[in-house]
Amino acid sequence: AAFQREMVYRQIAFVHGLRLHLRGQQHWSELEAFLPEEEFGRLLNGHNKPNLLLQFHGKRIYDAMADGTLQGFDSFQLEGCLAQFANFQGACERIKNTPLPRQYDFFTRSFVWLFATLLPFGLLGVFPADLCWLTVPLSTLIALVFTIMEKTGALNEDPFENRITDIPLSALCNTIERDLREQLGEPELPPKMVPVDGYLY
């Protein structure tokens, strides 16, 4: 039971640590309650803290095999899970740290603004003389659609910045923590996160 609790709590620390790592936040004290004192002290000195937490996991699994806590193929299954966690972390880091080429961003934005500027002239003569005023609202609406699409693409380039349009990592981590602690049979769980002004963070 103690081993299970230790592993589950370290996994909760990994989930929250990955969130802080991807967002570039430094609120590492949030993890202190989930880690042994020695591990938390070492964690504060680490550069890639989620990766360090996976190393702690791996060492604990090795120690558990040595002292008989784990038997048979238990370690292989757990190490396979660690490999998957490392792959997931690597994928998130690649999304965050691999920006779109600057020329793609520049030309996309330039062409959208060029299109928006020339569109009213392209609509001249489309409407009868008594309805020519429709050119202005129609061209504005069409240009607005393309501008929103361009802005949406730019925001999706980095979905971990804690904006209202980004992945709600805090809510996801809260759900994972609640589920894991419930599996341990803990009666008191952290409160479930609710939307703020219609948005989850």
JOPETA-V337323 format. One line per field, one symbol per residue. phi: phi as a letter, one per 40 degrees, with the letter a starting at -180 (. if undefined). A space follows every 50 residues. Layout:
phi=???
This chain:
phi=.cccccccccccccccccdccccgcbcccccdcbbcdccccccccccccc cccccddccccccccccgcbbfcdccccccccccdccccccccccccbcc ddccccccccccccccccddccccgcbcdcbcccdccccccccccccccc cccccccbcbcgccccccccccccccccccccccgccbbccccbcbfgbc b
